Amino acid sequence: MQLQLQTFTGLVSMAAAVVQGAARQLVDLTVGSTLRALLEASASIGLWMQWLILQVLQMTRAATSVGADLDSWVADFGLRRLPGVAACGTVTLSRFVPSSTALVTAGAGVRTGDGSQAFLIVADASNPAWSAAQNGFVLRLGETAVTVPVAAMVAGVAGNVQASTISLIATALPGIDTVTNTAPLQGGLDAESDPALRARFQNFINSRSRATLGAVGYAITSVQQELQYTVAENQQPDGTSQLGVFTVTVDDGSGAPGGALYQNVAAAIEAVRPVGSIFTVRGPTVVQAQITLAVDTADSVTAPTVRANVAASLAAYVNALPIGAHLTWSRLVQVAYATSSEITNVRGVLLNGGVGDIDPGASGVVKTSGVTVS
C-alpha cells in the first residue's frame, strides 16, 4: 500500500475539520487562538513521526537505502562495495648538475603545483634505474633525469591529473631539483556508487544459480570496477573448438592488464565455474590505430587549441572502445566535429593510412598509437 504523505497545512486542516464537526457550536480556530495552537503543535508531531516512518522505510529496502545503510543491507548477503582505485602514471625527476650519484627512494612524495593532490613513488623492478638494495631509483654520474612510476595517495577520480601539473617535491631528495609529469595520470576511480552497487546486487541475486554465463560475468565484474570482458564458450584460446572449455578475455581499459588482475579474475571464476569445465583468462589482443586528419576553423587564433582538443577527443573515444568493438572510419569525422563549434571542415581523415574500418576480432581491442591533427 502506498504511503500517503501529508503536509503541515493538510494536517492542521484535517484536524480543524474534525474538531469543528464534533463541536455543537462555532469554535475559534483563528491564527493565535489556543485551540489552533494545539492543533498546529499536534501537526508538528505528526510530521516528525511521518519523517521517522520514511527513514525506516528507506533503510529497509536496497532500492532506497543510501551510503552506509546500503552497505549494511547488501553485507547481509556477503556483498561489499567495490573500493576506489588510485590514479597512476609516471613522473620525471631531473637535476641541473649531474656531477654525482643521486637516489630517488620508493615512497617519496610529489604533489601538484597547487599542493591539492599528493602522489607516492612506487617500486618498479622492471625499470633499469631500480636498485632493490637501495630501495630506490639511481641516477648515475652524468644522468640528468629518471622517469619513475607514481600512484595517488588517495584513491578516486581526483587523482586523475593533466600533464605538467605535478611540479612539487614533497620529500627531501638530495640531488634532485625538479619533477614533472609529461603525460596525464589516469585510472583513478571513486568507490562504487550507490546506483552501481544496486545494479550489481541485482546481478548477484540473479546469478545465485551458479555455473551460468551470468554467474561468471558477475564474478568478473566484482573483481574491480569498469572491467570489460567477453566469454567464448566451448573455445580454446587459439580459437579451436572443444566442449567443456571457455576462454575469458578481460580488460581494465588499458589494453594490457597486469598478471595480478588475471589471477584475481581466475580466482573469482573458479568459485562459480561449472564442475568439470576448464577455462583460461587472458588479456585482449591490441590493434593499434594511427589517426591522421586536418581541421579548418573559423578563427585562426584558436586553431592550435581546437586541434589539440580534437586529438584528445579522438584518443579518448578510441581508447574507450570495449573488447570486440569495431573502430569505424566515418565515426572519427563525427567525433572531430563534435569537439568544437568552431570547426568548419574536417578533411584528409586516414585510419592506419587508409579509409577502412578496423575490426579487432572478438577478443581484440583498438587503442590509439597516435593522433595527428593539422
TORKOL-4160 file (C-alpha; in steps of 0.2 Angstrom, whole numbers, padded with zeros to 4 digits, m for minus):
374
<pt num="1" X="0000" Y="0000" Z="0000"/>
<pt num="2" X="0007" Y="0017" Z="m0005"/>
<pt num="3" X="0010" Y="0029" Z="0010"/>
<pt num="4" X="0000" Y="0045" Z="0008"/>
<pt num="5" X="0011" Y="0059" Z="0014"/>
<pt num="6" X="0004" Y="0074" Z="0022"/>
<pt num="7" X="0009" Y="0092" Z="0023"/>
<pt num="8" X="0009" Y="0103" Z="0039"/>
<pt num="9" X="m0006" Y="0113" Z="0032"/>
<pt num="10" X="m0015" Y="0097" Z="0027"/>
<pt num="11" X="m0013" Y="0090" Z="0044"/>
<pt num="12" X="m0020" Y="0106" Z="0053"/>
<pt num="13" X="m0034" Y="0107" Z="0040"/>
<pt num="14" X="m0040" Y="0089" Z="0044"/>
<pt num="15" X="m0038" Y="0091" Z="0062"/>
<pt num="16" X="m0048" Y="0108" Z="0062"/>
<pt num="17" X="m0062" Y="0099" Z="0051"/>
<pt num="18" X="m0063" Y="0085" Z="0064"/>
<pt num="19" X="m0064" Y="0097" Z="0079"/>
<pt num="20" X="m0077" Y="0108" Z="0070"/>
<pt num="21" X="m0088" Y="0093" Z="0065"/>
<pt num="22" X="m0088" Y="0087" Z="0083"/>
<pt num="23" X="m0092" Y="0103" Z="0091"/>
<pt num="24" X="m0110" Y="0109" Z="0095"/>
<pt num="25" X="m0106" Y="0127" Z="0092"/>
<pt num="26" X="m0094" Y="0138" Z="0082"/>
<pt num="27" X="m0076" Y="0136" Z="0089"/>
<pt num="28" X="m0062" Y="0149" Z="0087"/>
<pt num="29" X="m0048" Y="0142" Z="0075"/>
<pt num="30" X="m0041" Y="0159" Z="0070"/>
<pt num="31" X="m0022" Y="0162" Z="0070"/>
<pt num="32" X="m0016" Y="0164" Z="0088"/>
<pt num="33" X="m0031" Y="0155" Z="0096"/>
<pt num="34" X="m0027" Y="0142" Z="0110"/>
<pt num="35" X="m0036" Y="0128" Z="0100"/>
<pt num="36" X="m0027" Y="0132" Z="0084"/>
<pt num="37" X="m0010" Y="0132" Z="0093"/>
<pt num="38" X="m0014" Y="0115" Z="0100"/>
<pt num="39" X="m0019" Y="0108" Z="0083"/>
<pt num="40" X="m0003" Y="0115" Z="0075"/>
<pt num="41" X="0008" Y="0108" Z="0089"/>
<pt num="42" X="m0001" Y="0091" Z="0085"/>
<pt num="43" X="0003" Y="0093" Z="0067"/>
<pt num="44" X="0021" Y="0096" Z="0070"/>
<pt num="45" X="0022" Y="0080" Z="0080"/>
<pt num="46" X="0013" Y="0071" Z="0066"/>
<pt num="47" X="0026" Y="0077" Z="0053"/>
<pt num="48" X="0040" Y="0072" Z="0064"/>
<pt num="49" X="0033" Y="0054" Z="0065"/>
<pt num="50" X="0030" Y="0054" Z="0047"/>
<pt num="51" X="0048" Y="0058" Z="0044"/>
<pt num="52" X="0053" Y="0044" Z="0056"/>
<pt num="53" X="0042" Y="0031" Z="0046"/>
<pt num="54" X="0050" Y="0037" Z="0030"/>
<pt num="55" X="0068" Y="0035" Z="0037"/>
<pt num="56" X="0063" Y="0017" Z="0042"/>
<pt num="57" X="0056" Y="0013" Z="0025"/>
<pt num="58" X="0071" Y="0020" Z="0016"/>
<pt num="59" X="0083" Y="0009" Z="0026"/>
<pt num="60" X="0074" Y="m0007" Z="0025"/>
<pt num="61" X="0075" Y="m0008" Z="0006"/>
<pt num="62" X="0090" Y="m0009" Z="m0005"/>
<pt num="63" X="0082" Y="0001" Z="m0018"/>
<pt num="64" X="0080" Y="0016" Z="m0007"/>
<pt num="65" X="0095" Y="0014" Z="0005"/>
<pt num="66" X="0110" Y="0025" Z="0003"/>
<pt num="67" X="0128" Y="0026" Z="0009"/>
<pt num="68" X="0132" Y="0016" Z="0024"/>
<pt num="69" X="0114" Y="0010" Z="0025"/>
<pt num="70" X="0115" Y="0002" Z="0008"/>
<pt num="71" X="0132" Y="m0006" Z="0013"/>
<pt num="72" X="0124" Y="m0014" Z="0028"/>
<pt num="73" X="0110" Y="m0020" Z="0018"/>
<pt num="74" X="0120" Y="m0029" Z="0005"/>
<pt num="75" X="0133" Y="m0035" Z="0018"/>
<pt num="76" X="0119" Y="m0047" Z="0025"/>
<pt num="77" X="0122" Y="m0056" Z="0008"/>
<pt num="78" X="0141" Y="m0056" Z="0009"/>
<pt num="79" X="0142" Y="m0042" Z="m0004"/>
<pt num="80" X="0153" Y="m0026" Z="m0002"/>
<pt num="81" X="0155" Y="m0010" Z="m0011"/>
<pt num="82" X="0170" Y="m0010" Z="m0023"/>
<pt num="83" X="0183" Y="0002" Z="m0017"/>
<pt num="84" X="0190" Y="0016" Z="m0026"/>
<pt num="85" X="0206" Y="0015" Z="m0037"/>
<pt num="86" X="0221" Y="0026" Z="m0036"/>
<pt num="87" X="0227" Y="0035" Z="m0051"/>
<pt num="88" X="0244" Y="0030" Z="m0058"/>
<pt num="89" X="0256" Y="0036" Z="m0071"/>
<pt num="90" X="0274" Y="0042" Z="m0072"/>
<pt num="91" X="0284" Y="0057" Z="m0067"/>
<pt num="92" X="0301" Y="0063" Z="m0072"/>
<pt num="93" X="0313" Y="0069" Z="m0059"/>
<pt num="94" X="0328" Y="0080" Z="m0065"/>
<pt num="95" X="0343" Y="0089" Z="m0059"/>
<pt num="96" X="0353" Y="0103" Z="m0065"/>
<pt num="97" X="0371" Y="0096" Z="m0061"/>
<pt num="98" X="0374" Y="0078" Z="m0064"/>
<pt num="99" X="0391" Y="0078" Z="m0056"/>
<pt num="100" X="0387" Y="0064" Z="m0043"/>
<pt num="101" X="0375" Y="0049" Z="m0040"/>
<pt num="102" X="0358" Y="0053" Z="m0033"/>
<pt num="103" X="0344" Y="0042" Z="m0026"/>
<pt num="104" X="0325" Y="0043" Z="m0028"/>
<pt num="105" X="0318" Y="0032" Z="m0015"/>
<pt num="106" X="0302" Y="0022" Z="m0016"/>
<pt num="107" X="0289" Y="0030" Z="m0005"/>
<pt num="108" X="0295" Y="0048" Z="m0008"/>
<pt num="109" X="0281" Y="0060" Z="m0011"/>
<pt num="110" X="0277" Y="0073" Z="m0025"/>
<pt num="111" X="0262" Y="0085" Z="m0027"/>
<pt num="112" X="0253" Y="0095" Z="m0040"/>
<pt num="113" X="0258" Y="0113" Z="m0041"/>
<pt num="114" X="0244" Y="0119" Z="m0030"/>
<pt num="115" X="0248" Y="0106" Z="m0017"/>
<pt num="116" X="0230" Y="0098" Z="m0018"/>
<pt num="117" X="0235" Y="0081" Z="m0024"/>
<pt num="118" X="0248" Y="0070" Z="m0017"/>
<pt num="119" X="0257" Y="0055" Z="m0025"/>
<pt num="120" X="0270" Y="0042" Z="m0020"/>
<pt num="121" X="0284" Y="0035" Z="m0030"/>
<pt num="122" X="0282" Y="0016" Z="m0031"/>
<pt num="123" X="0294" Y="0002" Z="m0034"/>
<pt num="124" X="0297" Y="m0005" Z="m0051"/>
<pt num="125" X="0309" Y="m0019" Z="m0053"/>
<pt num="126" X="0307" Y="m0018" Z="m0072"/>
<pt num="127" X="0315" Y="0000" Z="m0073"/>
<pt num="128" X="0333" Y="m0001" Z="m0077"/>
<pt num="129" X="0337" Y="0013" Z="m0064"/>
<pt num="130" X="0329" Y="0002" Z="m0050"/>
<pt num="131" X="0340" Y="m0004" Z="m0036"/>
<pt num="132" X="0332" Y="m0016" Z="m0024"/>
<pt num="133" X="0347" Y="m0015" Z="m0012"/>
<pt num="134" X="0344" Y="0004" Z="m0010"/>
<pt num="135" X="0325" Y="0003" Z="m0012"/>
<pt num="136" X="0325" Y="0017" Z="m0025"/>
<pt num="137" X="0329" Y="0023" Z="m0042"/>
<pt num="138" X="0348" Y="0028" Z="m0045"/>
<pt num="139" X="0354" Y="0042" Z="m0056"/>
<pt num="140" X="0371" Y="0038" Z="m0060"/>
<pt num="141" X="0385" Y="0050" Z="m0064"/>
<pt num="142" X="0381" Y="0060" Z="m0080"/>
<pt num="143" X="0362" Y="0056" Z="m0080"/>
<pt num="144" X="0351" Y="0071" Z="m0078"/>
<pt num="145" X="0334" Y="0063" Z="m0076"/>
<pt num="146" X="0324" Y="0047" Z="m0072"/>
<pt num="147" X="0306" Y="0043" Z="m0076"/>
<pt num="148" X="0298" Y="0033" Z="m0062"/>
<pt num="149" X="0280" Y="0027" Z="m0058"/>
<pt num="150" X="0269" Y="0035" Z="m0045"/>
<pt num="151" X="0252" Y="0032" Z="m0038"/>
<pt num="152" X="0240" Y="0044" Z="m0030"/>
<pt num="153" X="0240" Y="0043" Z="m0011"/>
<pt num="154" X="0221" Y="0044" Z="m0010"/>
<pt num="155" X="0210" Y="0033" Z="m0022"/>
<pt num="156" X="0197" Y="0042" Z="m0033"/>
<pt num="157" X="0195" Y="0052" Z="m0048"/>
<pt num="158" X="0203" Y="0067" Z="m0040"/>
<pt num="159" X="0220" Y="0059" Z="m0043"/>
<pt num="160" X="0217" Y="0060" Z="m0062"/>
<pt num="161" X="0228" Y="0075" Z="m0067"/>
<pt num="162" X="0233" Y="0083" Z="m0083"/>
<pt num="163" X="0251" Y="0083" Z="m0090"/>
<pt num="164" X="0263" Y="0095" Z="m0082"/>
<pt num="165" X="0253" Y="0098" Z="m0066"/>
<pt num="166" X="0264" Y="0089" Z="m0054"/>
<pt num="167" X="0279" Y="0101" Z="m0050"/>
<pt num="168" X="0282" Y="0100" Z="m0031"/>
<pt num="169" X="0294" Y="0088" Z="m0022"/>
<pt num="170" X="0286" Y="0084" Z="m0006"/>
<pt num="171" X="0300" Y="0073" Z="0001"/>
<pt num="172" X="0318" Y="0078" Z="0003"/>
<pt num="173" X="0328" Y="0070" Z="m0012"/>
<pt num="174" X="0346" Y="0076" Z="m0011"/>
<pt num="175" X="0352" Y="0080" Z="m0029"/>
<pt num="176" X="0335" Y="0081" Z="m0037"/>
<pt num="177" X="0329" Y="0098" Z="m0042"/>
<pt num="178" X="0313" Y="0097" Z="m0052"/>
<pt num="179" X="0299" Y="0085" Z="m0055"/>
<pt num="180" X="0285" Y="0085" Z="m0069"/>
<pt num="181" X="0273" Y="0073" Z="m0077"/>
<pt num="182" X="0274" Y="0073" Z="m0096"/>
<pt num="183" X="0258" Y="0063" Z="m0098"/>
<pt num="184" X="0242" Y="0063" Z="m0088"/>
<pt num="185" X="0239" Y="0052" Z="m0073"/>
<pt num="186" X="0224" Y="0041" Z="m0076"/>
<pt num="187" X="0214" Y="0026" Z="m0069"/>
<pt num="188" X="0208" Y="0034" Z="m0053"/>
<pt num="189" X="0190" Y="0029" Z="m0048"/>
<pt num="190" X="0179" Y="0034" Z="m0034"/>
<pt num="191" X="0172" Y="0020" Z="m0023"/>
<pt num="192" X="0157" Y="0011" Z="m0031"/>
<pt num="193" X="0142" Y="0022" Z="m0032"/>
<pt num="194" X="0125" Y="0018" Z="m0024"/>
<pt num="195" X="0116" Y="0015" Z="m0041"/>
<pt num="196" X="0131" Y="0004" Z="m0047"/>
<pt num="197" X="0130" Y="m0006" Z="m0031"/>
<pt num="198" X="0111" Y="m0008" Z="m0033"/>
<pt num="199" X="0113" Y="m0014" Z="m0051"/>
<pt num="200" X="0127" Y="m0027" Z="m0046"/>
<pt num="201" X="0117" Y="m0033" Z="m0031"/>
<pt num="202" X="0103" Y="m0037" Z="m0044"/>
<pt num="203" X="0115" Y="m0047" Z="m0054"/>
<pt num="204" X="0121" Y="m0055" Z="m0038"/>
<pt num="205" X="0104" Y="m0062" Z="m0034"/>
<pt num="206" X="0101" Y="m0067" Z="m0052"/>
<pt num="207" X="0117" Y="m0077" Z="m0053"/>
<pt num="208" X="0114" Y="m0087" Z="m0037"/>
<pt num="209" X="0111" Y="m0102" Z="m0048"/>
<pt num="210" X="0129" Y="m0103" Z="m0051"/>
<pt num="211" X="0138" Y="m0112" Z="m0066"/>
<pt num="212" X="0130" Y="m0100" Z="m0078"/>
<pt num="213" X="0136" Y="m0086" Z="m0090"/>
<pt num="214" X="0128" Y="m0073" Z="m0079"/>
<pt num="215" X="0137" Y="m0080" Z="m0064"/>
<pt num="216" X="0154" Y="m0080" Z="m0072"/>
<pt num="217" X="0150" Y="m0062" Z="m0078"/>
<pt num="218" X="0146" Y="m0057" Z="m0061"/>
<pt num="219" X="0161" Y="m0064" Z="m0054"/>
<pt num="220" X="0172" Y="m0055" Z="m0066"/>
<pt num="221" X="0164" Y="m0038" Z="m0063"/>
<pt num="222" X="0165" Y="m0040" Z="m0044"/>
<pt num="223" X="0184" Y="m0040" Z="m0045"/>
<pt num="224" X="0187" Y="m0022" Z="m0050"/>
<pt num="225" X="0176" Y="m0008" Z="m0056"/>
<pt num="226" X="0174" Y="m0005" Z="m0075"/>
<pt num="227" X="0181" Y="m0021" Z="m0081"/>
<pt num="228" X="0177" Y="m0026" Z="m0099"/>
<pt num="229" X="0176" Y="m0045" Z="m0103"/>
<pt num="230" X="0170" Y="m0057" Z="m0116"/>
<pt num="231" X="0167" Y="m0076" Z="m0113"/>
<pt num="232" X="0170" Y="m0088" Z="m0128"/>
<pt num="233" X="0161" Y="m0104" Z="m0124"/>
<pt num="234" X="0167" Y="m0121" Z="m0130"/>
<pt num="235" X="0183" Y="m0112" Z="m0137"/>
<pt num="236" X="0201" Y="m0113" Z="m0133"/>
<pt num="237" X="0212" Y="m0098" Z="m0133"/>
<pt num="238" X="0218" Y="m0102" Z="m0150"/>
<pt num="239" X="0201" Y="m0102" Z="m0157"/>
<pt num="240" X="0199" Y="m0121" Z="m0159"/>
<pt num="241" X="0183" Y="m0128" Z="m0153"/>
<pt num="242" X="0182" Y="m0140" Z="m0138"/>
<pt num="243" X="0167" Y="m0145" Z="m0127"/>
<pt num="244" X="0169" Y="m0140" Z="m0108"/>
<pt num="245" X="0181" Y="m0126" Z="m0112"/>
<pt num="246" X="0178" Y="m0107" Z="m0111"/>
<pt num="247" X="0190" Y="m0093" Z="m0113"/>
<pt num="248" X="0188" Y="m0076" Z="m0104"/>
<pt num="249" X="0196" Y="m0060" Z="m0112"/>
<pt num="250" X="0197" Y="m0046" Z="m0099"/>
<pt num="251" X="0202" Y="m0028" Z="m0100"/>
<pt num="252" X="0203" Y="m0014" Z="m0087"/>
<pt num="253" X="0203" Y="m0001" Z="m0101"/>
<pt num="254" X="0222" Y="m0001" Z="m0103"/>
<pt num="255" X="0223" Y="m0015" Z="m0116"/>
<pt num="256" X="0237" Y="m0023" Z="m0106"/>
<pt num="257" X="0231" Y="m0028" Z="m0089"/>
<pt num="258" X="0243" Y="m0035" Z="m0077"/>
<pt num="259" X="0246" Y="m0053" Z="m0071"/>
<pt num="260" X="0238" Y="m0049" Z="m0054"/>
<pt num="261" X="0222" Y="m0045" Z="m0062"/>
<pt num="262" X="0221" Y="m0061" Z="m0072"/>
<pt num="263" X="0225" Y="m0071" Z="m0056"/>
<pt num="264" X="0211" Y="m0061" Z="m0047"/>
<pt num="265" X="0198" Y="m0064" Z="m0061"/>
<pt num="266" X="0203" Y="m0083" Z="m0062"/>
<pt num="267" X="0200" Y="m0085" Z="m0043"/>
<pt num="268" X="0183" Y="m0077" Z="m0044"/>
<pt num="269" X="0178" Y="m0088" Z="m0059"/>
<pt num="270" X="0184" Y="m0103" Z="m0050"/>
<pt num="271" X="0171" Y="m0101" Z="m0037"/>
<pt num="272" X="0157" Y="m0101" Z="m0049"/>
<pt num="273" X="0163" Y="m0111" Z="m0064"/>
<pt num="274" X="0153" Y="m0127" Z="m0069"/>
<pt num="275" X="0161" Y="m0143" Z="m0062"/>
<pt num="276" X="0171" Y="m0152" Z="m0075"/>
<pt num="277" X="0175" Y="m0137" Z="m0085"/>
<pt num="278" X="0191" Y="m0128" Z="m0088"/>
<pt num="279" X="0194" Y="m0110" Z="m0093"/>
<pt num="280" X="0208" Y="m0098" Z="m0097"/>
<pt num="281" X="0209" Y="m0079" Z="m0093"/>
<pt num="282" X="0219" Y="m0068" Z="m0104"/>
<pt num="283" X="0220" Y="m0050" Z="m0110"/>
<pt num="284" X="0214" Y="m0043" Z="m0126"/>
<pt num="285" X="0224" Y="m0043" Z="m0142"/>
<pt num="286" X="0228" Y="m0024" Z="m0145"/>
<pt num="287" X="0226" Y="m0017" Z="m0163"/>
<pt num="288" X="0235" Y="m0001" Z="m0165"/>
<pt num="289" X="0226" Y="0014" Z="m0174"/>
<pt num="290" X="0236" Y="0028" Z="m0181"/>
<pt num="291" X="0224" Y="0043" Z="m0185"/>
<pt num="292" X="0228" Y="0057" Z="m0196"/>
<pt num="293" X="0217" Y="0072" Z="m0201"/>
<pt num="294" X="0216" Y="0090" Z="m0204"/>
<pt num="295" X="0203" Y="0103" Z="m0197"/>
<pt num="296" X="0199" Y="0120" Z="m0203"/>
<pt num="297" X="0192" Y="0133" Z="m0190"/>
<pt num="298" X="0183" Y="0149" Z="m0191"/>
<pt num="299" X="0196" Y="0158" Z="m0180"/>
<pt num="300" X="0215" Y="0155" Z="m0184"/>
<pt num="301" X="0219" Y="0162" Z="m0167"/>
<pt num="302" X="0211" Y="0147" Z="m0158"/>
<pt num="303" X="0216" Y="0134" Z="m0171"/>
<pt num="304" X="0230" Y="0126" Z="m0161"/>
<pt num="305" X="0219" Y="0124" Z="m0146"/>
<pt num="306" X="0205" Y="0116" Z="m0156"/>
<pt num="307" X="0217" Y="0104" Z="m0165"/>
<pt num="308" X="0224" Y="0099" Z="m0148"/>
<pt num="309" X="0206" Y="0096" Z="m0141"/>
<pt num="310" X="0202" Y="0086" Z="m0157"/>
<pt num="311" X="0217" Y="0075" Z="m0154"/>
<pt num="312" X="0212" Y="0072" Z="m0136"/>
<pt num="313" X="0194" Y="0068" Z="m0140"/>
<pt num="314" X="0199" Y="0056" Z="m0154"/>
<pt num="315" X="0211" Y="0047" Z="m0142"/>
<pt num="316" X="0198" Y="0046" Z="m0128"/>
<pt num="317" X="0185" Y="0039" Z="m0140"/>
<pt num="318" X="0196" Y="0026" Z="m0147"/>
<pt num="319" X="0204" Y="0020" Z="m0131"/>
<pt num="320" X="0186" Y="0019" Z="m0123"/>
<pt num="321" X="0180" Y="0006" Z="m0136"/>
<pt num="322" X="0176" Y="m0011" Z="m0127"/>
<pt num="323" X="0183" Y="m0028" Z="m0132"/>
<pt num="324" X="0177" Y="m0033" Z="m0149"/>
<pt num="325" X="0171" Y="m0016" Z="m0154"/>
<pt num="326" X="0175" Y="m0010" Z="m0172"/>
<pt num="327" X="0183" Y="0007" Z="m0175"/>
<pt num="328" X="0173" Y="0014" Z="m0189"/>
<pt num="329" X="0182" Y="0027" Z="m0200"/>
<pt num="330" X="0166" Y="0038" Z="m0203"/>
<pt num="331" X="0164" Y="0039" Z="m0184"/>
<pt num="332" X="0181" Y="0049" Z="m0182"/>
<pt num="333" X="0173" Y="0063" Z="m0193"/>
<pt num="334" X="0158" Y="0064" Z="m0181"/>
<pt num="335" X="0169" Y="0064" Z="m0165"/>
<pt num="336" X="0180" Y="0078" Z="m0173"/>
<pt num="337" X="0166" Y="0089" Z="m0177"/>
<pt num="338" X="0158" Y="0087" Z="m0160"/>
<pt num="339" X="0173" Y="0093" Z="m0152"/>
<pt num="340" X="0171" Y="0111" Z="m0156"/>
<pt num="341" X="0158" Y="0123" Z="m0165"/>
<pt num="342" X="0172" Y="0132" Z="m0172"/>
<pt num="343" X="0177" Y="0118" Z="m0184"/>
<pt num="344" X="0171" Y="0122" Z="m0202"/>
<pt num="345" X="0178" Y="0107" Z="m0211"/>
<pt num="346" X="0186" Y="0090" Z="m0207"/>
<pt num="347" X="0197" Y="0083" Z="m0221"/>
<pt num="348" X="0210" Y="0070" Z="m0225"/>
<pt num="349" X="0205" Y="0058" Z="m0212"/>
<pt num="350" X="0216" Y="0042" Z="m0213"/>
<pt num="351" X="0215" Y="0027" Z="m0202"/>
<pt num="352" X="0231" Y="0017" Z="m0202"/>
<pt num="353" X="0234" Y="0026" Z="m0219"/>
<pt num="354" X="0218" Y="0022" Z="m0227"/>
<pt num="355" X="0199" Y="0024" Z="m0226"/>
<pt num="356" X="0194" Y="0007" Z="m0220"/>
<pt num="357" X="0187" Y="0002" Z="m0203"/>
<pt num="358" X="0197" Y="m0008" Z="m0190"/>
<pt num="359" X="0189" Y="m0025" Z="m0184"/>
<pt num="360" X="0200" Y="m0031" Z="m0169"/>
<pt num="361" X="0191" Y="m0048" Z="m0168"/>
<pt num="362" X="0180" Y="m0055" Z="m0154"/>
<pt num="363" X="0195" Y="m0054" Z="m0142"/>
<pt num="364" X="0204" Y="m0039" Z="m0148"/>
<pt num="365" X="0203" Y="m0020" Z="m0143"/>
<pt num="366" X="0208" Y="m0005" Z="m0153"/>
<pt num="367" X="0220" Y="0008" Z="m0145"/>
<pt num="368" X="0227" Y="0023" Z="m0152"/>
<pt num="369" X="0246" Y="0023" Z="m0157"/>
<pt num="370" X="0245" Y="0042" Z="m0161"/>
<pt num="371" X="0233" Y="0055" Z="m0167"/>
<pt num="372" X="0240" Y="0069" Z="m0179"/>
<pt num="373" X="0229" Y="0084" Z="m0182"/>
<pt num="374" X="0235" Y="0098" Z="m0193"/>
